[in-house]
């Protein structure tokens, strides 16, 4: 197997986007994404069963499109890579089944990798070197995580994560409260464009001094969501009681103030981690990085703190197969052996498990247990 610049196909099906990516080493050849977002819009959020069915329907056309765009054949591939977790279990199973079938039929090695670490690997596909260690802030519909990355393929430490809603989920829920359509992120962004971010001081979750000991780098947006809902409810009630005197709910101001609270917490905690660990580098990833205000504040405050910021192209921030292929390519180039076929979907896969492989001790214990049962 060539380890210089391996040609890898990556499959990503952790949520509502079917991503097929092909890379050669660090060179991006194809990044094909089929989204089922429109199907979920009628429900106001991702429905796992709908997502899994959509992956089944989209996988083969997406693979064919990616192969055509890259100008290769399946036989040219050095390896297959797939997301094994974290994510929606049913959705993950679809991608894993397809990856195993491809690997077996083509007699190619298979790499089962971590979705979150894949977001970090996406930055390598820009062609620039990534310096380590780096702090990584990953913000998406399903995950809000702060990581210390000492080495992409061997040493990723979880500093903190969301204790309830991810930031993307919070955007969706507040959009619903404000009568805005799904998905909430871009809708909140548009509404906030004409609003005053300082109009309403909404709470910053887990940011008080009393939170620092146990939850310094954790996130919580449930209290913020409740505060916005109550504010909107009370404003609507005042308007109903006094139609002529009370001000109507200003959606733009609420959206801007809510967005500012989320952005403030994310950037403050990320830069605090940079300072505490002496790492003057911050990598942003995940679909919520498309939020204009988040990018603005991160760049502005990081520059003031002497921290450099890296943001992959937005097409590589959302869930995609290219980042999965890119991570697998790094594993291959570092000499890591492929995964066995014994792995399955792991919806809560820890970020410290960069590559999933069969654990020998687990297999031995299972065989011993079966023998003793007989």
C-alpha positions in Angstrom: 0.0 0.0 0.0 1.4 3.4 -1.0 1.9 5.6 2.0 3.4 8.7 0.2 0.2 10.3 -1.1 -2.5 7.7 -0.6 -5.6 8.0 -2.7 -8.5 7.6 -0.3 -12.3 7.7 -0.6 -14.1 8.9 2.5 -17.7 8.3 3.5 -19.5 10.5 6.0 -23.1 9.8 7.1 -23.2 10.9 10.7 -26.3 13.1 10.4 -28.3 14.6 7.5 -25.6 15.0 4.9 -24.3 12.2 2.7 -20.7 13.1 2.1 -18.3 11.4 -0.3 -14.8 12.8 -0.6 -11.7 11.7 -2.4 -8.2 13.0 -1.6 -4.7 12.2 -2.6 -2.6 12.8 0.4 -3.5 16.4 1.3 -4.9 17.2 -2.2 -8.6 17.5 -2.5 -10.0 15.8 -5.6 -13.7 15.6 -4.9 -16.1 16.8 -2.2 -19.6 15.6 -3.0 -22.4 16.3 -0.6 -26.1 15.3 -0.8 -28.1 16.9 1.9 -31.5 15.7 3.1 -32.1 19.0 5.0 -35.2 19.8 2.9 -36.8 16.6 4.0 -36.2 17.4 7.7 -37.4 21.0 7.4 -41.1 20.0 7.6 -40.3 18.5 11.1 -38.2 21.5 12.3 -35.2 19.3 12.9 -33.3 16.1 11.9 -35.4 12.9 12.1 -33.0 9.9 12.5 -35.1 7.5 10.5 -35.5 10.0 7.6 -31.8 10.7 7.6 -30.9 7.0 7.4 -33.3 6.4 4.5 -31.9 9.5 2.7 -28.4 8.1 3.0 -29.4 4.8 1.5 -30.9 6.6 -1.5 -28.0 9.1 -1.9 -24.9 6.9 -1.4 -24.5 5.2 -4.7 -25.2 8.4 -6.8 -22.8 10.4 -4.6 -20.0 7.8 -4.9 -20.4 7.8 -8.7 -20.4 11.6 -8.8 -17.3 11.8 -6.6 -15.4 9.2 -8.7 -16.3 11.1 -11.9 -15.2 14.4 -10.5 -11.9 13.1 -9.3 -11.2 11.4 -12.6 -10.3 8.0 -11.1 -11.7 4.5 -10.9 -12.5 2.6 -7.7 -9.6 0.3 -8.4 -7.2 3.2 -8.2 -8.0 3.7 -4.5 -5.5 2.8 -1.9 -8.0 2.7 1.0 -11.6 3.4 2.0 -12.4 5.5 5.1 -15.7 6.0 7.0 -17.1 7.8 10.0 -17.8 5.3 12.8 -19.0 8.0 15.3 -20.1 10.1 16.9 -23.4 10.7 15.3 -26.9 9.2 14.7 -26.6 5.4 15.1 -28.9 4.5 12.2 -27.3 7.1 9.9 -23.8 5.9 10.8 -24.8 2.2 10.1 -25.6 3.1 6.5 -22.2 4.6 5.8 -20.4 1.8 7.6 -22.2 -0.9 5.7 -21.4 0.8 2.4 -17.7 1.3 3.4 -17.3 -2.4 4.4 -18.9 -3.6 1.2 -16.6 -1.4 -0.9 -13.5 -2.5 1.1 -14.3 -6.2 0.8 -15.3 -6.1 -2.9 -12.3 -4.0 -3.9 -9.9 -5.8 -1.5 -8.9 -2.5 0.0 -7.9 -1.6 3.6 -10.6 0.2 5.6 -10.1 3.0 8.1 -12.9 3.7 10.6 -12.3 7.2 12.0 -13.7 9.8 14.4 -16.1 12.4 13.0 -14.9 15.2 15.2 -11.2 14.7 14.5 -12.2 14.7 10.8 -13.3 18.3 11.2 -9.7 19.1 12.3 -8.2 17.2 9.3 -10.4 19.2 6.9 -8.0 22.1 7.4 -5.1 20.1 6.0 -6.9 20.0 2.6 -6.3 23.7 2.2 -2.7 22.8 1.4 -1.2 24.7 4.4 0.6 23.1 7.3 -1.1 22.9 10.6 1.1 23.7 13.6 0.7 21.6 16.8 -0.4 22.0 19.4 -3.5 23.8 18.5 -6.8 24.5 20.2 -9.8 23.4 18.1 -13.3 24.8 18.5 -15.9 22.6 16.7 -19.4 24.0 16.5 -22.2 22.2 14.6 -25.8 21.1 14.9 -24.9 18.1 17.0 -21.6 19.0 18.6 -20.0 21.8 20.5 -16.5 20.7 21.6 -13.3 22.4 22.6 -10.2 20.3 22.0 -6.4 20.4 22.6 -4.8 18.8 19.6 -1.2 17.9 20.2 -1.0 15.6 17.2 -3.8 14.9 14.8 -3.3 11.1 14.5 -2.3 10.3 18.0 -3.1 12.9 20.7 -6.4 14.8 20.8 -7.7 15.8 24.3 -11.2 16.9 25.0 -11.2 20.0 27.1 -14.9 20.6 27.2 -18.2 20.0 25.4 -21.9 20.9 25.5 -23.8 19.6 28.5 -27.2 19.9 26.7 -28.0 21.5 23.4 -25.2 22.0 20.9 -25.0 25.5 19.5 -26.6 24.5 16.2 -29.5 23.0 18.1 -30.0 26.2 20.1 -30.1 28.2 16.8 -32.8 25.9 15.5 -34.9 26.1 18.6 -34.7 29.9 18.9 -35.5 30.3 15.2 -38.7 28.3 15.9 -39.6 30.5 18.8 -39.1 33.6 16.6 -41.2 32.1 13.8 -38.3 31.6 11.5 -37.9 28.5 9.3 -35.5 25.5 9.7 -32.5 25.4 9.6 -32.2 28.1 12.2 -28.5 29.1 11.8 -28.7 31.0 8.6 -32.2 32.3 9.4 -31.0 33.8 12.7 -28.0 35.2 10.9 -30.2 37.0 8.3 -32.6 38.3 11.0 -29.8 39.5 13.2 -28.2 41.5 10.3 -30.4 44.6 11.1 -30.6 44.0 14.9 -28.8 45.4 17.9 -26.6 42.7 19.5 -26.6 44.8 22.7 -30.4 45.4 22.9 -31.0 42.5 25.3 -28.4 41.1 27.7 -29.1 37.3 27.6 -27.2 35.0 29.9 -23.9 33.4 29.1 -24.1 29.8 30.2 -21.4 28.3 32.5 -19.4 31.6 32.4 -19.7 32.7 36.1 -16.8 32.4 38.4 -18.5 29.6 40.3 -18.6 27.5 37.1 -14.9 27.8 36.3 -13.7 25.0 38.6 -15.8 22.2 37.1 -17.1 23.5 33.8 -14.4 26.0 32.6 -14.5 24.7 29.0 -18.0 23.1 28.9 -20.9 24.7 27.2 -24.6 25.0 28.1 -27.3 26.7 26.0 -30.5 25.4 27.6 -30.6 28.4 30.0 -30.1 30.8 27.2 -32.8 29.2 25.2 -35.2 29.4 28.1 -34.3 33.1 28.7 -35.0 34.0 25.1 -38.3 32.1 25.1 -39.5 33.9 28.3 -38.4 37.3 27.0 -40.4 36.7 23.7 -43.4 35.4 25.6 -43.5 38.4 28.0 -43.0 40.9 25.2 -45.9 39.3 23.3 -48.1 39.3 26.4 -47.4 43.0 27.0 -48.3 43.7 23.4 -51.5 41.8 23.7 -52.5 43.7 26.9 -51.5 47.1 25.5 -51.6 47.0 21.7 -51.1 50.7 21.4 -48.5 51.3 24.0 -46.3 48.2 24.2 -43.6 47.6 21.6 -44.0 44.5 19.5 -41.3 41.8 19.6 -38.3 43.0 17.6 -37.2 39.8 15.9 -34.0 41.4 14.6 -32.9 42.6 18.1 -33.8 39.3 19.7 -31.9 37.3 17.1 -28.9 39.6 17.2 -28.8 39.5 21.1 -29.2 35.7 21.2 -26.5 35.3 18.6 -24.1 37.6 20.5 -24.6 35.5 23.7 -23.7 32.3 21.9 -20.7 33.8 20.1 -19.4 35.5 23.2 -19.4 32.2 25.2 -17.8 30.2 22.3 -15.0 32.7 21.6 -14.3 33.5 25.3 -13.8 29.9 26.3 -11.7 29.1 23.2 -9.3 32.0 23.8 -9.2 31.2 27.5 -8.0 27.7 26.5 -5.4 29.2 24.2 -4.1 31.3 27.1 -4.2 28.6 29.7 -2.3 26.0 27.6 0.0 28.5 26.0 -1.2 27.7 22.5 -1.3 30.8 20.2 -3.4 29.0 17.6 -7.1 28.4 17.2 -8.8 26.2 14.6 -12.5 26.6 13.9 -14.6 23.9 12.4 -18.2 22.6 12.0 -21.2 23.9 10.2 -22.0 26.8 12.6 -18.7 28.4 11.7 -20.6 29.6 8.6 -22.2 32.1 11.1 -20.8 35.5 10.0 -20.7 37.1 13.5 -18.9 34.1 15.0 -16.1 34.4 12.4 -15.9 38.2 12.9 -15.7 38.1 16.7 -13.2 35.2 16.7 -10.9 36.9 14.3 -11.1 40.3 16.0 -10.6 39.0 19.6 -8.0 36.5 18.6 -5.9 39.2 16.9 -6.1 41.3 20.1 -4.9 38.3 22.1 -2.1 37.4 19.7 -3.7 34.2 18.6 -3.8 33.1 15.0 -7.0 31.7 13.6 -7.5 29.1 10.9 -10.9 28.5 9.3 -11.2 26.0 6.5 -13.4 26.9 3.5 -17.0 26.7 4.4 -17.5 23.7 2.1 -15.2 21.8 4.4 -16.7 23.1 7.6 -20.0 21.3 7.2 -20.1 17.5 7.5 -18.3 16.0 4.4 -16.5 12.9 3.2 -13.4 14.8 2.2 -12.4 15.4 5.9 -12.8 11.7 6.6 -10.7 10.7 3.7 -8.1 13.4 4.7 -7.9 12.0 8.2 -7.4 8.5 6.9 -4.7 9.7 4.6 -2.9 11.1 7.5 -3.2 7.9 9.4 -1.8 5.9 6.4 1.1 8.3 6.0 2.0 8.0 9.6 2.1 4.2 9.3 -1.1 3.3 11.1 -2.6 -0.1 10.3 -6.2 -0.3 8.9 -9.2 -1.1 11.0 -10.6 -4.5 11.1 -14.2 -5.3 10.0 -15.3 -5.8 13.6 -16.2 -2.2 14.3 -19.7 -0.8 14.3 -21.5 2.5 14.7 -20.7 4.3 18.0 -23.0 7.3 18.5 -20.9 8.4 21.5 -17.4 7.7 20.3 -15.0 9.7 22.4 -12.8 12.2 20.6 -9.7 10.6 22.0 -10.4 7.5 19.9 -9.2 8.9 16.6 -9.2 5.6 14.7 -11.5 2.6 15.6 -10.0 -0.9 15.5 -10.9 -4.2 17.0 -9.6 -4.4 20.6 -7.7 -7.6 21.0 -8.3 -7.8 24.7 -12.1 -7.4 24.1 -12.1 -10.2 21.6 -10.2 -12.5 24.0 -12.5 -11.7 26.8 -15.6 -12.3 24.6 -14.2 -15.7 23.5 -13.4 -16.7 27.1 -16.9 -15.6 28.2 -18.5 -17.7 25.5 -16.3 -20.7 26.4 -17.2 -20.5 30.1 -20.9 -20.2 29.2 -20.7 -23.6 27.3 
